[in-house]
Amino acid sequence: MSNPNRDTSAEQLSDYGRDHENNNEKITTSWGAPIPDKDASLTVGHHGPILLQDYNLIDELAHFTRERIPERVVHAKGAGAFGYFEVTHDITKYTAAKVFSDVGKKTPIAVRFSQVAGELGYPDTIRDIRGFAIKFYTEDGIWDLTGNNTPVFFVKDCALFPSFIHTMKRNPKTHMRPDYDMFWDMVTLRPETTHTCLMFFSDRGLPANFRRMHGFGVNTYAFVNSKGEFYYCKFHYRSEQENMDPATARKLAGEDPDYHLRDLYNAIEEGRHPSWRFYVQIMTPKQAEKSPYDPFDDTKVWLHADYPLIPVGRFVLNKNPGNYFAEVEQIGFDPAHLVPGIEPSPDRMLQGRLFAYGDTHRYRLGVNHLQIPVNSPLKAANFARDGRSTLHSQGEAPNYHPNSFNGPGIDKRAKALSPVIPLHGEAARTDNGNDDNFTQARLLYNDVMKSDERARLIDNMLDWLKPTKQEFRNRAIEMFAQVDAELGKKLKLGLNSSRHIDL
């Protein structure tokens, strides 16, 4: 039995040893041949040079120097686990997606939590947006639902996405982060960031752990039902939200940089399986046309009073990865991985992500990343072949379409669920950043946050504003004063009382 006085994760190797007491497995080369000696290189005499013919050594060194793959440009550090999604409520009136077809139906899932800005070695408890992505292994293929722990994002057009991420990364000259000037400069030049900034600096910016952290699909998607009727939708996954105070977060960042990773692993290993309730919001196309705000703007929420949360199901995580690199570092989520009954919307950020995510996996993992077991659908039949590191090339099946040799054909159901969407308008680069950026932020600040939450929000904002230039402080005060005049005054007062000296 595991030692009850030790952390569960610390017992992993001891558990393995106990489970494999009768293991007679012998060391082999990567091609399966037995190795005669693993403790010494093949040398000419005791003090002589190593021989090039020591193919065991050459093979191991060559593999070792290639063990790391490029880390994700965003969401680099994360934790993953496996479990299932269970339907608890019927929503087939909105979508014909098979994953929702029957109450009680269970679908295997993989989930990855992550930091957005930090690198692989960054502490878990630093203030950041957290990623929250779910991979559904459905009978209709992979459905990847990528999201965050906030329902909104900083920018609304994917043209600005790389620039915003750069402000959260390392300064290209000093190689240090965070660079407060970069962050506040861009944020105050794009007031669309206001809503998410309030969430970022709120208590939610420091979740207590991954297990008690809300998740959101963020972008707007669409449903198609069996009658071909079309609805827009947003996804929510709700937990018993808990947050962490900044002092504890800073302490843990130094003492236990893998705090969230450890907490998730231990909870699952000890049978305390995390779970979330899964909801959707529904908006008809007619409602979208009449909406006072752009329903495809990811800096806005759909107000629950107008579009209430509709319960759908729950998901449970009950299995840790068997190998972190194979099943978490190599897992890839792609918003373009949709299944019949679920479609994209005109959401500008989503439109850009439909390309960017798959492209980063082709760069990081290779063109055949969907053949890696953790990313592989239950079945696949198409005309893509070969490429680097292919695991299977679909045997002798025809590799072209159309063909006369019984190759895979069109699924009539999928075709029926592929909507015809009328489009009109002139192609133009329209900056939508000047839409109403403050009404929803004002609702959040005045109506949702309690007085103590507002006080902590201001303290957290001051922590990031004090190190920046006076010019950016002034712009921030002006921007947040448009949310609430008193908020602007308190930020100004807090900054004026600071002893920080501009350099």
Residue pairs with C-beta under 8 A, 6 or more apart in sequence:
2 8
2 11
2 14
2 15
3 11
3 14
7 262
7 266
8 265
8 266
8 269
8 270
9 262
9 265
9 266
9 269
26 34
27 34
27 35
27 38
28 34
28 35
29 35
29 55
29 56
29 59
30 59
30 63
35 56
38 56
41 50
41 54
41 57
42 50
42 51
42 53
42 54
42 56
42 57
43 49
43 50
43 51
44 51
50 57
52 58
69 329
69 330
69 364
69 365
70 363
70 364
71 119
71 120
72 114
72 360
72 364
73 165
73 360
74 116
74 117
74 165
75 112
75 114
75 115
75 116
75 131
75 133
76 114
76 115
76 118
76 119
76 120
76 122
77 114
77 115
77 118
77 119
77 120
77 121
77 122
77 124
78 112
78 113
78 114
78 115
78 131
78 328
79 112
79 113
79 114
79 210
79 260
79 261
79 264
79 265
79 328
80 110
80 111
80 112
80 113
80 321
80 324
80 327
80 328
80 331
81 110
81 111
81 264
81 268
81 274
81 317
81 319
81 320
81 321
82 108
82 109
82 110
82 111
82 317
82 318
82 319
82 320
82 321
82 327
83 108
83 109
83 111
83 273
83 315
83 316
83 317
83 318
83 319
84 106
84 107
84 108
84 109
84 315
84 316
84 318
85 99
85 106
85 107
85 109
85 134
85 136
85 278
85 313
85 314
85 315
86 104
86 105
86 106
86 313
86 314
86 315
86 316
87 99
87 100
87 101
87 102
87 103
87 104
87 105
87 106
87 312
87 313
88 103
88 104
88 311
88 312
88 313
88 314
89 103
89 310
89 311
89 312
89 313
90 103
91 100
91 280
91 310
91 312
92 100
92 101
92 225
92 226
93 225
94 223
94 225
94 231
94 233
94 280
94 282
95 223
95 224
95 225
95 231
95 233
95 341
95 342
96 224
96 225
96 226
96 340
96 341
96 417
97 138
97 140
97 143
97 223
97 339
97 340
97 341
97 342
98 138
98 139
98 140
98 339
98 340
98 341
99 105
99 107
99 136
99 138
99 140
99 143
99 339
100 312
100 313
100 341
107 136
107 137
107 138
108 136
108 137
109 134
109 135
109 136
109 137
109 315
110 134
110 135
110 137
110 327
110 331
110 374
111 132
111 133
111 134
111 135
111 315
111 317
112 131
112 133
112 135
112 328
112 331
112 333
113 130
113 131
113 132
113 210
113 213
113 260
113 264
114 130
114 131
114 133
115 122
115 124
115 126
115 128
115 129
115 130
115 131
116 128
116 129
116 130
116 131
116 148
116 165
116 168
117 128
117 129
117 165
117 168
117 169
117 177
117 178
118 126
118 128
121 257
122 257
123 252
123 253
123 254
123 257
123 259
124 252
124 253
124 257
124 258
124 259
124 260
124 261
125 206
125 244
125 248
125 249
125 250
125 252
125 253
125 257
125 259
125 260
126 249
126 253
127 200
127 201
127 205
127 206
127 246
127 249
127 460
128 168
128 205
129 148
129 149
129 150
129 153
129 196
129 200
129 205
130 148
130 149
130 207
130 210
130 213
131 146
131 147
131 148
131 149
132 147
132 148
132 149
132 213
132 215
132 216
132 237
133 144
133 145
133 146
133 147
133 333
134 144
134 145
134 147
134 215
134 237
134 315
135 142
135 143
135 144
135 145
135 331
135 333
135 375
136 142
136 143
136 144
136 145
136 339
137 377
137 378
138 339
138 378
139 378
140 339
140 340
140 414
141 337
141 339
141 377
141 378
141 380
142 337
142 339
142 370
142 375
142 377
143 337
143 338
143 339
143 342
144 333
144 334
144 335
144 337
145 217
145 235
146 217
146 333
146 334
146 335
146 353
146 357
147 215
147 216
147 217
147 218
147 219
147 235
147 237
148 215
148 216
148 218
149 204
149 207
149 213
149 214
149 215
149 216
150 196
150 199
150 200
150 204
150 216
150 218
151 216
151 218
151 234
151 236
151 301
152 195
152 196
152 199
152 218
152 298
152 299
152 300
152 301
153 196
153 218
153 298
153 299
153 349
154 164
154 187
154 190
154 192
154 193
154 196
154 197
154 200
154 299
155 161
155 164
155 190
155 192
155 193
155 299
155 349
155 433
156 192
156 297
156 298
156 299
156 348
156 349
156 432
156 433
157 348
157 349
157 352
157 431
157 432
157 433
158 348
158 349
158 351
158 352
158 353
158 356
159 352
160 190
161 349
161 352
161 356
163 186
164 186
164 193
166 182
167 179
167 182
167 183
167 185
167 186
167 187
168 177
168 178
168 183
169 177
170 176
170 177
170 179
171 177
171 179
171 182
178 464
180 464
180 465
180 467
180 468
180 472
181 468
181 469
181 472
183 464
183 468
184 464
184 465
184 468
184 469
184 472
184 473
184 475
184 476
185 472
186 193
187 193
187 197
187 476
187 479
188 472
188 475
188 476
188 478
188 479
189 475
190 433
191 433
191 437
191 438
191 479
191 482
192 299
192 433
192 435
192 437
193 299
194 437
194 438
194 441
194 479
194 480
194 482
194 483
195 299
195 300
195 437
195 440
195 441
195 444
196 299
197 461
197 480
198 441
198 444
198 445
198 457
198 483
199 205
199 444
201 457
201 460
201 461
201 464
202 449
202 453
202 456
202 457
202 460
203 243
203 453
203 456
203 457
204 214
204 241
204 243
205 460
206 243
206 244
206 245
206 246
206 249
207 213
207 241
207 242
207 243
207 244
207 260
208 242
208 243
208 244
209 242
209 259
209 260
209 263
209 264
210 260
210 263
210 264
210 274
211 239
211 263
211 264
211 267
211 274
212 239
212 240
212 241
212 242
212 274
213 239
213 241
213 242
214 236
214 237
214 238
214 239
214 241
215 236
215 237
215 239
215 276
216 234
216 235
216 236
216 237
217 234
217 235
217 236
218 298
218 349
219 234
219 298
219 335
219 345
219 347
219 349
219 350
219 353
220 232
220 233
220 234
220 295
220 296
220 298
220 345
220 347
220 350
221 232
221 233
221 234
221 235
221 338
221 342
221 343
221 344
221 345
221 350
222 230
222 231
222 232
222 233
222 342
222 343
222 344
222 345
222 419
223 230
223 231
223 232
223 233
223 282
223 341
223 342
223 343
224 230
224 231
224 340
224 341
224 342
224 343
224 417
224 418
224 419
225 231
225 341
226 417
228 416
228 417
228 419
230 285
230 343
230 419
230 421
231 282
231 283
231 284
231 285
232 282
232 283
232 284
232 285
232 288
232 295
232 345
233 280
233 281
233 282
233 283
234 280
234 281
234 302
234 307
235 278
235 279
235 280
236 278
236 279
236 280
236 281
236 309
237 276
237 277
237 278
237 279
237 315
238 276
238 277
238 279
238 309
239 274
239 275
239 276
239 277
244 252
246 459
246 460
246 463
252 259
256 262
264 274
264 317
265 320
267 273
267 274
268 274
268 317
268 318
268 319
268 320
269 320
273 316
273 317
273 318
274 316
274 317
275 314
275 315
275 316
275 317
276 314
276 315
277 311
277 313
277 314
278 311
278 312
278 313
278 314
278 315
279 309
279 310
279 311
279 312
280 309
280 310
280 312
281 302
281 304
281 307
281 308
281 309
281 310
282 307
282 310
283 291
283 295
283 302
283 307
287 295
288 295
288 296
293 300
293 435
293 436
293 439
293 440
294 300
294 432
294 435
295 302
296 345
296 346
296 347
296 348
296 350
297 347
297 432
297 435
298 347
298 348
298 349
298 350
299 437
300 440
301 440
303 443
321 327
321 328
326 372
326 373
326 374
327 373
327 374
328 374
330 365
330 369
330 372
330 374
330 375
331 374
331 375
332 357
332 360
332 361
332 364
332 365
332 369
332 370
332 372
332 375
333 357
334 357
334 358
334 361
335 344
335 350
335 353
335 354
335 357
336 344
336 353
336 354
336 355
336 357
336 358
338 344
340 411
340 413
340 414
340 417
340 418
341 417
343 419
344 350
344 351
344 354
348 432
361 369
361 375
362 369
365 372
365 375
366 387
366 388
366 389
367 387
367 388
368 387
368 388
368 389
368 390
368 391
369 375
370 376
370 377
370 380
371 389
371 390
371 391
371 392
372 391
380 394
381 394
381 397
381 408
382 394
382 408
383 398
383 399
383 400
383 401
383 407
385 393
385 394
385 399
386 393
397 407
397 408
398 405
398 407
400 407
401 407
438 482
438 483
441 483
442 483
442 484
445 454
445 457
445 483
445 484
445 487
446 484
449 457
454 487
458 487
458 490
458 491
458 494
459 494
461 476
461 480
461 491
462 491
462 494
462 495
462 498
465 472
465 473
465 476
465 491
465 495
466 495
466 498
466 500
467 500
469 502
470 502
473 495
476 491
477 488
477 491
477 492
477 495
478 488
480 487
480 488
480 491
481 487
481 488
481 489
482 488
